């Protein structure tokens, strides 16, 4: 990606990712683009600081922080996630997140139907 493309859209993600289908996320301040396979989903998220992801659980999830900071709680333990950090959330484990800055994160879900495409 050329630096000028990054500056123009103010996103860490290039246009070919932002042209993927958007996910239907019921949380204000969360936007994501979906890459699907037959067994898993990859979501390229952009999250604003006002977003709060409430406690929930689902399939296994692995993520890596590209930009920003968030407090992530997994099974009652809270830790700070910063640029370059990664995390793993086992299947059926309750977790939640609050965001301290604008965040760009890539999450991989071990299910083909974790998210639906936005219509």
Rosetta silent file (secondary structure, phi, psi, omega in degrees, C-alpha in Angstrom):
SEQUENCE: XXXXXXXXXXXXXXXXXXXXXXXXXXXXXXXXXXXXXXXXXXXXXXXXXXXXXXXXXXXXXXXXXXXXXXXXXXXXXXXXXXXXXXXXXXXXXXXXXXXXXXXXXXXXXXXXXXXXXXX
SCORE:     score description
SCORE:     0.000 S_00000001
   1 L     0.000  135.116  176.492    0.000    0.000    0.000 S_00000001
   2 L   -79.654  147.224 -179.115    1.262    3.408   -0.843 S_00000001
   3 H   -59.115  -35.437 -178.379    1.386    5.962    1.946 S_00000001
   4 H   -63.998  -37.044  177.951   -0.818    8.365   -0.009 S_00000001
   5 H   -63.733  -43.444  179.511   -3.626    5.765   -0.150 S_00000001
   6 H   -61.230  -45.896 -178.926   -3.385    5.281    3.624 S_00000001
   7 H   -63.912  -39.887 -174.932   -3.493    9.028    4.312 S_00000001
   8 H   -65.979  -39.196 -177.381   -6.439    9.639    2.004 S_00000001
   9 H  -100.937    1.183  176.377   -8.819    7.162    3.624 S_00000001
  10 L    52.758   31.325  179.213   -7.440    7.509    7.186 S_00000001
  11 L  -126.458  146.852  174.608   -7.613    3.735    7.597 S_00000001
  12 L   -70.927  -19.194 -176.598   -4.899    1.203    8.213 S_00000001
  13 L   -92.543  135.256  176.328   -6.729   -0.995    5.676 S_00000001
  14 L   -72.540  167.317 -177.127   -6.247   -0.576    1.933 S_00000001
  15 H   -55.831  -37.458 -176.221   -9.219   -0.188   -0.400 S_00000001
  16 H   -65.433  -24.236  173.502   -9.291   -3.865   -1.397 S_00000001
  17 H   -81.646  -43.845 -179.860  -10.071   -4.772    2.238 S_00000001
  18 H   -68.685  -10.163  174.699  -12.538   -1.900    2.704 S_00000001
  19 L   -92.554   -2.538  173.769  -14.299   -3.138   -0.434 S_00000001
  20 L   -68.661  163.851  176.083  -15.051   -6.500    1.215 S_00000001
  21 E   -60.630  140.488  175.347  -18.605   -7.024    2.515 S_00000001
  22 E   -80.559  148.559  176.348  -19.292   -5.193    5.780 S_00000001
  23 E   -87.470  152.344  176.508  -20.366   -7.197    8.812 S_00000001
  24 L   -89.384  101.888 -177.253  -23.623   -6.556   10.606 S_00000001
  25 L  -115.020  123.578 -177.300  -22.454   -5.493   14.084 S_00000001
  26 L   -84.354   19.616 -178.200  -25.059   -4.312   16.623 S_00000001
  27 L  -111.841  123.250  178.728  -22.513   -2.222   18.584 S_00000001
  28 L   -60.711  135.126  177.003  -22.291    1.548   17.974 S_00000001
  29 L    90.674    3.301 -179.542  -18.818    2.637   16.892 S_00000001
  30 E  -115.776  129.883  176.990  -17.793   -0.746   15.437 S_00000001
  31 E  -134.325  140.750 -179.295  -17.264   -1.323   11.735 S_00000001
  32 E  -150.215  154.284  179.021  -15.778   -4.417   10.096 S_00000001
  33 E  -118.861  136.202 -167.063  -15.101   -6.011    6.737 S_00000001
  34 E  -104.204  129.323  170.563  -15.588   -9.744    6.242 S_00000001
  35 E  -117.098  120.700 -172.911  -13.334  -12.304    4.572 S_00000001
  36 E  -110.581  146.859  169.070  -15.000  -15.727    4.515 S_00000001
  37 L  -128.801 -177.950  179.181  -13.775  -19.259    4.053 S_00000001
  38 L   -72.233  -16.927 -174.884  -15.628  -22.527    4.330 S_00000001
  39 L  -124.195  -26.558 -178.078  -14.553  -22.986    7.966 S_00000001
  40 L  -135.336  171.987  172.235  -13.590  -19.619    9.482 S_00000001
  41 E  -129.028  144.407  172.156  -14.158  -15.889    9.154 S_00000001
  42 E  -116.434  130.294  178.050  -11.649  -13.051    9.265 S_00000001
  43 E  -123.661  128.650  177.426  -12.949   -9.601   10.200 S_00000001
  44 E   -97.176  101.533 -174.408  -10.933   -6.415    9.766 S_00000001
  45 E   -95.456  145.797  163.820  -12.379   -4.146   12.462 S_00000001
  46 E  -123.077  128.031 -173.364  -12.204   -0.397   13.013 S_00000001
  47 E  -132.424  130.646  178.095  -13.547    0.590   16.417 S_00000001
  48 L   -86.559  155.756 -176.171  -14.105    4.047   17.883 S_00000001
  49 L   -59.917  -25.574 -178.835  -13.383    4.783   21.569 S_00000001
  50 L   -75.714  -10.942 -179.591  -17.060    5.188   22.475 S_00000001
  51 L   -69.654  142.178  173.519  -17.746    1.543   21.574 S_00000001
  52 E  -133.362  120.359  176.650  -18.292   -0.942   24.379 S_00000001
  53 E   -94.309  112.231 -175.785  -18.483   -4.638   23.579 S_00000001
  54 E   -72.112  165.071  178.791  -20.590   -6.180   26.367 S_00000001
  55 E   -56.339  132.991  178.413  -19.880   -9.602   27.910 S_00000001
  56 E  -162.054  173.154  175.573  -20.656  -12.406   25.471 S_00000001
  57 L  -145.849  160.316 -179.290  -19.298  -15.724   24.209 S_00000001
  58 L  -169.631 -156.012  179.157  -19.098  -17.617   20.906 S_00000001
  59 L   -61.572  171.750  176.348  -16.644  -19.728   18.895 S_00000001
  60 L   -61.563  147.611 -176.574  -12.880  -19.495   19.450 S_00000001
  61 E  -140.654  134.072  172.589  -11.342  -16.153   18.448 S_00000001
  62 E  -124.365  137.980 -179.179   -7.772  -15.027   17.802 S_00000001
  63 E  -141.011  160.051  176.013   -6.904  -11.391   17.198 S_00000001
  64 E  -136.289  133.249 -179.032   -4.022   -9.015   16.597 S_00000001
  65 E   -86.463  121.223  177.800   -4.002   -5.273   17.346 S_00000001
  66 E   -92.063  -37.890 -179.992   -2.752   -3.149   14.453 S_00000001
  67 E  -148.929  145.879  171.857   -3.423    0.290   15.972 S_00000001
  68 L    96.837 -170.685  179.653   -4.770    1.630   19.256 S_00000001
  69 E  -142.294  142.584  174.138   -5.430    0.344   22.768 S_00000001
  70 E  -144.311  155.303  169.645   -8.233   -1.578   24.405 S_00000001
  71 E   -99.021  120.958 -177.310   -8.963   -3.226   27.719 S_00000001
  72 E  -113.654  128.066  176.938   -9.975   -6.816   27.057 S_00000001
  73 E  -110.763  122.821  178.636  -11.594   -9.006   29.713 S_00000001
  74 E  -124.726  119.125  178.577  -11.448  -12.766   29.146 S_00000001
  75 L    52.018   40.552  176.119  -12.996  -15.085   31.743 S_00000001
  76 L    87.645   -9.739  178.665  -12.854  -12.316   34.374 S_00000001
  77 E  -100.131  126.082 -178.688   -9.207  -11.302   33.763 S_00000001
  78 E  -106.738  136.290  175.696   -8.671   -7.832   32.269 S_00000001
  79 E  -145.459  157.501 -179.367   -5.542   -6.775   30.431 S_00000001
  80 E   -86.940  131.094  177.036   -4.466   -3.934   28.147 S_00000001
  81 E  -111.632  126.637 -178.159   -3.986   -4.774   24.448 S_00000001
  82 E  -123.938  171.744  179.037   -1.734   -2.445   22.432 S_00000001
  83 L   -46.881  127.322  178.985   -0.358   -2.245   18.903 S_00000001
  84 L    93.093  -15.574  179.129    1.403   -5.502   18.030 S_00000001
  85 L   -78.488  153.288  173.739   -0.258   -7.547   20.801 S_00000001
  86 E  -130.543  164.219 -176.125   -2.326  -10.621   20.055 S_00000001
  87 E  -149.737  158.854  177.271   -4.879  -12.557   22.089 S_00000001
  88 E  -132.802  132.425  177.535   -6.812  -15.823   22.081 S_00000001
  89 E  -119.029  111.304 -179.210  -10.327  -16.351   23.410 S_00000001
  90 L   -63.658  156.053  178.165  -11.288  -20.038   23.766 S_00000001
  91 L   -53.392  139.540  176.148  -14.679  -21.232   22.567 S_00000001
  92 L    64.788   18.283  179.366  -17.615  -20.451   24.899 S_00000001
  93 L   -96.930  125.863 -179.913  -15.472  -18.148   27.099 S_00000001
  94 L   -66.751  136.942  179.394  -17.142  -14.933   28.232 S_00000001
  95 E  -151.895  160.946  178.915  -15.285  -11.789   27.170 S_00000001
  96 E  -154.040  168.906 -179.259  -15.836   -8.039   26.746 S_00000001
  97 E  -152.021  146.688  168.804  -13.879   -4.968   25.645 S_00000001
  98 E  -126.231  151.472 -170.519  -13.615   -1.217   26.110 S_00000001
  99 E  -117.888  128.234 -174.371  -11.603    0.990   23.787 S_00000001
 100 L   -95.164  -10.704 -179.560   -9.185    3.678   24.921 S_00000001
 101 L  -160.682  173.548  171.396   -8.462    5.050   21.443 S_00000001
 102 L   -60.272  138.309 -173.322   -9.453    4.356   17.859 S_00000001
 103 E  -125.548  139.354  167.382   -8.603    0.704   17.233 S_00000001
 104 E  -122.016  121.874 -176.044   -7.793   -1.371   14.149 S_00000001
 105 E  -141.281  144.920  173.938   -7.775   -5.089   14.873 S_00000001
 106 E  -107.929  123.827  177.951   -7.948   -8.274   12.820 S_00000001
 107 E  -117.118  137.110  175.167   -9.998  -11.079   14.386 S_00000001
 108 E  -113.671  126.658 -178.143  -10.220  -14.668   13.139 S_00000001
 109 E  -109.936  133.611 -177.390  -13.258  -16.656   14.248 S_00000001
 110 L   -85.167   53.291  176.428  -13.295  -20.454   14.246 S_00000001
 111 L  -160.224  144.372 -178.591  -16.744  -20.650   12.669 S_00000001
 112 L   -80.678   -6.006 -173.436  -17.989  -19.915    9.156 S_00000001
 113 L  -133.190   26.930  179.370  -21.043  -17.997   10.375 S_00000001
 114 L   -57.796  -46.074  178.958  -19.959  -15.865   13.342 S_00000001
 115 L  -118.656  149.149  172.839  -20.999  -12.687   11.494 S_00000001
 116 L   -99.512  154.672  175.246  -23.576  -12.027    8.815 S_00000001
 117 E   -72.706  142.102  174.883  -23.029   -9.604    5.968 S_00000001
 118 L   -70.277  138.005 -179.483  -24.663   -6.189    6.343 S_00000001
 119 L   -93.732    0.000    0.000  -27.560   -5.804    3.918 S_00000001
